[in-house]
Amino acid sequence: MQKVSIMWFRRDLRLHDNAALYHALKSRNPVLPVFIFDTNILDDLEDKKDRRVEFIYAVLVAMQEQLNALGSTMNVWYGKPLEVYRSILTTYAVEQVFTNHDYEQYAIDRDEAVAALLKEHGASFHTYKDHVLLEKEEVLKDDSSPYTVFTPYSRKWKAVLNDFHLKPYPVEKYFDHFYKQPEMEMPLLQSMGFESTGESFPSKETRKDIVRQYKERRNFPAVHGTSRLGVHLRFGTISIRELAGTAQSLSETYLNELVWRDFYQAILWHFPHVRRGESFKKEYDKIGWRNNETEFKAWCEGRTGYPIVDAGMRELNATGFMHNRVRMITASFLTKHLLIDWRWGEAYFAKKLLDYDYAANNGGWQWAAGSGCDAAPYFRVFNPTLQTEKFDKDLKYIRKWVPELESFDYPRPVVDHDTARKRAIEVYSKAVKKAY
């Protein structure tokens, strides 16, 4: 039986500038492309019209067409990774498996288990950096400890980054190294228990005009001032190296967003308790959250009586997207005004965001709650009214999502701002007083 190498696609769904794919194609064996619809993940998704699954499926269909044109095919499986690999190992003479790093706890545990199984069968497991630009031990303090504050991290990150880190992997040179076999049928979306919505997805084109004007336009939700590439970065349909190269030449502010992305992944790697759902600053786990379920429901549905908050939540529920400025406002409102555990909000965003990424989502929520690294101090409580005046003064964004704003149908505020602010500071200070 002919020996093969496997390229296991996960968060890197592209056939260009892909680190693991490059190394796989340069290995001594023909390369069999594999993707697994992981039931350990899919079974936890409540919405059977989850557009993220639909997005992945659409991307795989396109990749399959590319591979078919090369005389190869993608083996797409539906099941638990360990069980899938047991089947693969009985069908193919697997010598090596190549894939890219994933820094989430489930992924780390999964990869360790798969690597152990492969070792039992005489096969090796190889992983590479592809999802971020700089990772793990590449950006450390002079004493080799990890950074926990963004600004000095970003300075070191920019000092370390060089042209090598932005250089694309020339995978196209080795396309003739794919394993040749007849086209393999993919499992149908419906057979996996999901439905298609037929709605379009954001373009993966990097609009240079948006990147160039990012600093001036990024905070205004009524303006198309952000790239909306989050879902493409999440699933790796675009190259982070290519995007960073564009940002480097056009916008320092946009580049900083990519640095934040690396920073939060580094936090996951260096501080395992964050991967377990704990507060980065452990004293914040002592906060006496109110966790009022009625108020949480009002927040989820965009019925808090605070227009900028409600607009954001309705946009999220309708589209799977929320502007980043509004994400900060809605998160602050939940954790400070309503004193609801940031994990409740984090979990809701995880269900709804098309571009959901554990590291960025966790980092953003802990920033808003004050519990994270380099977080907003606990006594900083966003005033939704002032935020509206500053970033949506003409109410263009709000009126789009809250059309009943000036009618009797719009709910009264669930809480008074001044009262809520005072209460939040009292509750937070009681929990963290030893730290201040």
C-alpha positions as CSV (number, residue, x, y, z in Angstrom):
1,M,0.0,0.0,0.0
2,Q,1.3,3.4,-0.9
3,K,2.4,5.5,2.0
4,V,0.7,8.9,2.4
5,S,1.0,12.1,4.4
6,I,-2.2,13.8,5.6
7,M,-2.9,17.5,5.6
8,W,-5.5,18.0,8.3
9,F,-7.3,21.3,7.6
10,R,-9.0,23.0,10.5
11,R,-8.7,26.8,10.9
12,D,-6.7,27.2,7.7
13,L,-9.2,26.6,4.9
14,R,-7.2,27.6,1.9
15,L,-4.8,26.1,-0.6
16,H,-2.4,29.0,-0.7
17,D,0.2,30.4,1.7
18,N,-0.5,27.7,4.3
19,A,2.3,26.6,6.6
20,A,1.3,23.1,7.3
21,L,0.2,22.4,3.7
22,Y,3.6,23.6,2.5
23,H,5.5,21.3,4.7
24,A,3.1,18.4,3.9
25,L,3.6,18.9,0.2
26,K,7.3,18.9,0.6
27,S,7.3,15.6,2.5
28,R,8.3,12.4,0.8
29,N,4.8,11.1,0.4
30,P,1.7,12.1,-1.6
31,V,-0.6,14.4,0.4
32,L,-4.2,13.4,1.3
33,P,-6.3,16.4,2.3
34,V,-8.6,15.8,5.3
35,F,-11.3,17.8,7.1
36,I,-13.4,16.6,10.0
37,F,-16.7,18.0,10.9
38,D,-16.1,17.4,14.6
39,T,-19.2,16.2,16.4
40,N,-17.6,17.1,19.8
41,I,-18.1,20.7,18.6
42,L,-21.1,20.5,16.4
43,D,-23.2,18.6,18.9
44,D,-23.0,21.6,21.2
45,L,-24.5,24.0,18.6
46,E,-28.1,24.7,19.4
47,D,-28.9,26.6,16.2
48,K,-29.3,24.1,13.3
49,K,-29.0,27.1,10.9
50,D,-25.6,28.0,12.3
51,R,-24.1,30.1,9.6
52,R,-20.6,29.2,10.7
53,V,-21.2,25.6,9.7
54,E,-22.7,26.8,6.5
55,F,-19.7,29.0,5.8
56,I,-17.2,26.1,6.4
57,Y,-19.3,23.9,4.1
58,A,-19.3,26.4,1.3
59,V,-15.5,26.9,1.6
60,L,-14.9,23.1,1.5
61,V,-17.0,22.8,-1.6
62,A,-14.8,25.4,-3.3
63,M,-11.6,23.8,-2.1
64,Q,-12.9,20.4,-3.3
65,E,-13.4,21.9,-6.8
66,Q,-9.8,23.1,-6.7
67,L,-8.5,19.8,-5.6
68,N,-10.6,17.9,-8.2
69,A,-9.0,20.0,-10.9
70,L,-5.6,18.8,-9.6
71,G,-6.7,15.1,-9.8
72,S,-7.1,14.9,-6.0
73,T,-9.9,15.2,-3.5
74,M,-10.6,16.3,0.0
75,N,-11.6,13.5,2.4
76,V,-14.4,15.2,4.5
77,W,-15.5,13.3,7.6
78,Y,-18.3,13.7,10.1
79,G,-17.5,12.3,13.5
80,K,-15.2,12.4,16.5
81,P,-11.5,13.0,15.5
82,L,-10.1,9.9,17.3
83,E,-12.8,7.7,15.7
84,V,-12.2,9.3,12.3
85,Y,-8.4,8.7,12.5
86,R,-8.9,5.1,13.5
87,S,-10.9,4.7,10.2
88,I,-8.3,6.5,8.2
89,L,-5.5,4.4,9.6
90,T,-7.3,1.2,8.4
91,T,-7.8,2.6,4.9
92,Y,-4.5,4.4,4.2
93,A,-0.8,3.8,5.0
94,V,-0.4,7.0,6.9
95,E,3.2,7.9,7.7
96,Q,2.8,11.6,8.7
97,V,0.0,14.0,9.7
98,F,0.5,17.8,9.1
99,T,-1.6,20.5,10.6
100,N,-1.4,24.0,12.1
101,H,-1.4,25.1,15.7
102,D,-4.6,25.7,17.6
103,Y,-4.3,27.3,21.1
104,E,-7.7,26.5,22.6
105,Q,-7.9,23.9,25.4
106,Y,-10.1,21.5,23.5
107,A,-7.9,21.6,20.5
108,I,-4.7,21.0,22.6
109,D,-6.3,18.0,24.3
110,R,-7.6,16.7,20.9
111,D,-4.3,17.0,19.2
112,E,-2.5,15.3,22.0
113,A,-4.9,12.4,21.8
114,V,-4.6,12.1,18.0
115,A,-0.8,12.3,18.2
116,A,-0.8,9.5,20.7
117,L,-3.0,7.3,18.4
118,L,-0.8,8.0,15.4
119,K,2.3,7.1,17.4
120,E,0.8,3.7,18.3
121,H,0.5,3.1,14.5
122,G,4.0,4.3,13.7
123,A,2.9,7.6,12.3
124,S,4.1,11.1,13.3
125,F,2.2,14.3,14.0
126,H,3.6,17.7,13.0
127,T,2.1,21.2,13.7
128,Y,3.1,24.6,12.5
129,K,2.4,28.3,13.1
130,D,-0.2,29.7,10.7
131,H,-3.1,31.3,12.5
132,V,-1.0,34.1,14.0
133,L,2.1,36.0,13.1
134,L,4.1,35.6,16.3
135,E,3.3,33.1,19.0
136,K,4.2,31.3,22.2
137,E,7.8,32.1,23.0
138,E,8.5,34.5,20.2
139,V,7.4,37.6,22.1
140,L,8.6,37.6,25.7
141,K,10.0,40.1,28.2
142,D,13.7,40.4,28.6
143,D,13.4,38.0,31.6
144,S,11.6,35.5,29.4
145,S,8.3,35.9,31.1
146,P,5.1,36.6,29.1
147,Y,3.6,40.0,28.6
148,T,0.3,40.8,30.3
149,V,-0.1,44.4,29.1
150,F,-0.7,45.1,25.5
151,T,1.3,48.3,24.8
152,P,4.8,46.9,25.8
153,Y,3.8,43.6,24.1
154,S,3.0,45.5,20.9
155,R,6.3,47.3,21.0
156,K,8.2,44.0,21.4
157,W,6.0,42.4,18.7
158,K,6.8,45.1,16.2
159,A,10.5,44.9,17.1
160,V,10.6,41.1,16.5
161,L,8.5,41.1,13.3
162,N,10.5,41.1,10.1
163,D,10.0,40.3,6.4
164,F,10.5,36.6,7.1
165,H,7.3,36.4,9.2
166,L,5.3,38.0,6.3
167,K,6.8,35.8,3.6
168,P,4.1,33.6,2.0
169,Y,4.5,29.8,1.7
170,P,4.8,28.9,-2.0
171,V,2.5,25.9,-1.8
172,E,1.4,26.2,-5.5
173,K,4.9,25.0,-6.6
174,Y,4.1,21.5,-5.1
175,F,0.5,21.0,-6.2
176,D,1.5,17.9,-8.1
177,H,2.3,16.2,-4.8
178,F,-1.4,15.8,-3.8
179,Y,-2.6,12.2,-3.5
180,K,-4.4,11.2,-6.6
181,Q,-7.8,9.5,-6.2
182,P,-11.3,9.8,-7.5
183,E,-13.5,12.5,-6.1
184,M,-14.9,11.7,-2.6
185,E,-18.4,12.8,-1.8
186,M,-18.8,15.2,1.1
187,P,-21.5,14.5,3.7
188,L,-24.5,16.7,3.1
189,L,-25.1,19.6,5.4
190,Q,-28.6,18.2,6.1
191,S,-27.2,14.8,6.9
192,M,-25.2,16.4,9.7
193,G,-28.3,18.0,11.1
194,F,-27.8,21.5,9.8
195,E,-29.7,23.7,7.3
196,S,-28.6,26.3,4.8
197,T,-29.9,29.9,5.1
198,G,-28.8,30.9,1.7
199,E,-27.5,34.2,3.1
200,S,-24.3,35.7,1.7
201,F,-21.1,36.0,3.7
202,P,-18.7,39.0,4.0
203,S,-16.2,39.2,1.1
204,K,-12.7,38.0,1.8
205,E,-11.3,40.9,-0.4
206,T,-9.1,43.2,1.6
207,R,-10.4,46.7,0.7
208,K,-7.4,48.9,0.9
209,D,-9.5,52.1,1.2
210,I,-11.1,50.7,4.4
211,V,-7.7,49.7,5.8
212,R,-6.2,53.1,4.9
213,Q,-9.1,55.0,6.6
214,Y,-9.4,52.6,9.5
215,K,-8.1,54.9,12.2
216,E,-10.6,57.7,11.4
217,R,-13.7,55.5,10.7
218,R,-13.4,52.4,12.9
219,N,-15.5,53.6,15.9
220,F,-18.6,54.6,14.1
221,P,-21.1,51.8,13.7
222,A,-23.2,53.5,11.0
223,V,-20.2,53.7,8.8
224,H,-18.7,50.8,6.8
225,G,-15.4,51.5,8.3
226,T,-14.2,48.0,9.3
227,S,-12.9,45.3,7.1
228,R,-15.4,42.6,8.3
229,L,-12.7,40.0,7.6
230,G,-13.2,38.4,11.0
231,V,-14.9,35.2,9.8
232,H,-12.1,34.7,7.2
233,L,-9.4,35.1,9.8
234,R,-11.3,32.8,12.1
235,F,-11.4,30.0,9.6
236,G,-8.2,30.8,7.7
237,T,-9.7,31.5,4.3
238,I,-7.3,34.4,4.0
239,S,-3.6,34.5,5.0
240,I,-2.7,36.5,8.1
241,R,0.7,37.2,6.6
242,E,-0.9,38.7,3.5
243,L,-3.2,40.8,5.5
244,A,-0.5,42.0,7.9
245,G,1.7,43.0,5.0
246,T,-1.2,45.2,3.6
247,A,-1.8,46.7,7.1
248,Q,1.9,47.4,7.6
249,S,2.0,49.5,4.5
250,L,-1.4,51.3,5.0
251,S,-2.4,51.6,8.6
252,E,-0.6,51.3,11.9
253,T,-4.0,51.3,13.7
254,Y,-5.3,48.3,11.6
255,L,-2.0,46.5,12.2
256,N,-2.5,47.0,16.0
257,E,-5.8,45.0,15.7
258,L,-3.8,42.1,14.3
259,V,-1.3,42.5,17.2
260,W,-4.2,42.3,19.7
261,R,-5.2,39.1,18.0
262,D,-1.7,37.6,18.6
263,F,-1.7,39.0,22.1
264,Y,-4.9,37.2,23.2
265,Q,-3.7,33.9,21.7
266,A,-0.5,34.3,23.6
267,I,-2.5,34.9,26.8
268,L,-4.3,31.6,26.2
269,W,-1.0,29.8,25.7
270,H,0.8,31.2,28.7
271,F,-2.1,31.2,31.2
272,P,-4.0,27.9,31.1
273,H,-6.5,29.0,33.7
274,V,-7.9,31.4,31.1
275,R,-8.5,28.5,28.8
276,R,-10.5,26.9,31.6
277,G,-13.0,29.8,31.8
278,E,-11.4,31.5,34.8
279,S,-10.8,35.2,35.2
280,F,-7.3,36.3,34.3
281,K,-7.3,38.2,37.6
282,K,-8.5,35.6,40.0
283,E,-9.8,38.0,42.5
284,Y,-12.5,39.0,40.0
285,D,-14.1,35.5,40.4
286,K,-15.2,36.7,43.9
287,I,-17.6,39.4,42.4
288,G,-21.1,39.0,43.7
289,W,-22.9,38.9,40.4
290,R,-26.6,39.5,40.4
291,N,-27.2,37.2,37.4
292,N,-30.8,38.3,37.0
293,E,-32.2,36.0,34.2
294,T,-35.0,38.4,33.2
295,E,-32.5,41.2,32.7
296,F,-30.2,38.9,30.8
297,K,-33.0,37.9,28.5
298,A,-33.8,41.6,27.9
299,W,-30.1,42.2,27.0
300,C,-30.0,39.2,24.7
301,E,-33.1,40.3,22.9
302,G,-32.2,44.0,22.6
303,R,-34.9,45.3,25.0
304,T,-32.9,47.0,27.7
305,G,-34.3,50.5,27.0
306,Y,-30.7,51.7,26.1
307,P,-30.8,52.3,22.3
308,I,-27.1,51.7,21.5
309,V,-27.1,48.5,23.5
310,D,-30.3,47.3,22.0
311,A,-29.2,48.2,18.4
312,G,-26.0,46.1,18.9
313,M,-27.8,43.1,20.2
314,R,-30.4,43.2,17.5
315,E,-27.7,43.5,14.8
316,L,-25.9,40.5,16.4
317,N,-29.1,38.4,16.5
318,A,-30.0,39.3,12.9
319,T,-26.6,39.1,11.2
320,G,-24.1,37.4,13.3
321,F,-22.0,40.6,13.3
322,M,-21.6,43.4,15.8
323,H,-19.4,46.5,15.4
324,N,-16.4,46.4,17.7
325,R,-17.2,49.7,19.5
326,V,-20.7,48.4,20.2
327,R,-19.3,45.1,21.4
328,M,-17.5,47.0,24.1
329,I,-20.6,49.0,25.0
330,T,-22.9,46.0,25.2
331,A,-20.3,44.0,27.2
332,S,-19.8,46.8,29.7
333,F,-23.5,47.2,30.1
334,L,-24.0,43.5,30.9
335,T,-21.2,43.3,33.4
336,K,-21.4,46.7,35.0
337,H,-25.0,48.0,34.7
338,L,-26.6,44.6,35.1
339,L,-23.9,42.9,37.2
340,I,-24.2,39.7,35.2
341,D,-21.2,37.4,35.0
342,W,-19.1,38.1,31.9
343,R,-19.2,34.4,31.1
344,W,-22.9,34.6,30.3
345,G,-22.2,37.3,27.7
346,E,-19.2,35.4,26.4
347,A,-21.2,32.3,25.9
348,Y,-24.0,34.3,24.1
349,F,-21.5,35.9,21.8
350,A,-20.0,32.4,21.1
351,K,-23.4,31.2,19.9
352,K,-24.2,34.2,17.7
353,L,-20.9,35.7,16.3
354,L,-20.1,34.6,12.8
355,D,-16.4,35.6,13.5
356,Y,-16.4,33.9,16.9
357,D,-12.9,33.3,18.1
358,Y,-12.4,32.0,21.7
359,A,-9.2,34.0,22.4
360,A,-10.5,37.4,21.1
361,N,-14.0,36.8,22.6
362,N,-12.7,35.9,26.0
363,G,-10.1,38.7,25.9
364,G,-12.8,41.3,24.9
365,W,-15.2,40.2,27.6
366,Q,-12.6,40.1,30.3
367,W,-11.4,43.5,29.2
368,A,-14.9,44.9,29.6
369,A,-15.5,43.2,32.9
370,G,-12.2,44.4,34.3
371,S,-11.0,40.9,35.0
372,G,-8.6,40.4,32.1
373,C,-5.0,41.3,31.4
374,D,-4.6,45.0,30.5
375,A,-8.3,45.4,31.2
376,A,-10.4,48.5,31.7
377,P,-10.3,49.3,35.5
378,Y,-13.4,48.1,37.4
379,F,-14.5,51.7,38.1
380,R,-14.7,52.5,34.4
381,V,-18.4,52.1,33.5
382,F,-19.3,53.1,29.9
383,N,-22.2,55.6,29.8
384,P,-24.4,54.4,26.9
385,T,-25.8,57.8,26.3
386,L,-22.4,59.5,26.1
387,Q,-21.1,56.7,23.8
388,T,-24.1,57.3,21.6
389,E,-23.4,61.0,21.5
390,K,-19.8,60.4,20.6
391,F,-20.2,57.6,18.0
392,D,-23.8,57.7,16.7
393,K,-24.9,61.2,17.3
394,D,-27.3,61.3,14.3
395,L,-28.8,57.9,15.5
396,K,-28.3,56.4,12.0
397,Y,-27.1,53.1,13.4
398,I,-29.6,53.0,16.2
399,R,-32.6,53.9,14.0
400,K,-31.7,51.1,11.6
401,W,-32.0,48.5,14.4
402,V,-34.4,50.1,16.8
403,P,-37.1,51.6,14.4
404,E,-39.6,51.9,17.3
405,L,-37.1,54.2,19.2
406,E,-39.5,57.1,19.6
407,S,-42.7,55.2,20.0
408,F,-44.5,54.0,23.1
409,D,-43.5,50.4,22.1
410,Y,-39.9,51.0,23.1
411,P,-39.2,49.7,26.6
412,R,-38.2,51.9,29.5
413,P,-34.6,51.4,30.8
414,V,-34.1,48.3,32.8
415,V,-31.8,50.2,35.2
416,D,-30.9,53.8,35.9
417,H,-27.3,54.6,34.7
418,D,-26.2,56.5,37.8
419,T,-27.7,54.0,40.2
420,A,-26.2,51.1,38.2
421,R,-22.7,52.7,38.1
422,K,-22.7,53.3,41.8
423,R,-23.8,49.7,42.5
424,A,-21.2,48.2,40.2
425,I,-18.3,50.1,41.7
426,E,-19.4,49.1,45.2
427,V,-19.8,45.4,44.3
428,Y,-16.5,45.3,42.3
429,S,-14.5,47.2,45.0
430,K,-15.7,44.8,47.6
431,A,-14.4,41.8,45.6
432,V,-11.1,43.3,44.5
433,K,-10.3,45.7,47.4
434,K,-7.2,43.7,48.2
435,A,-5.8,44.4,44.8
436,Y,-6.2,48.2,45.1
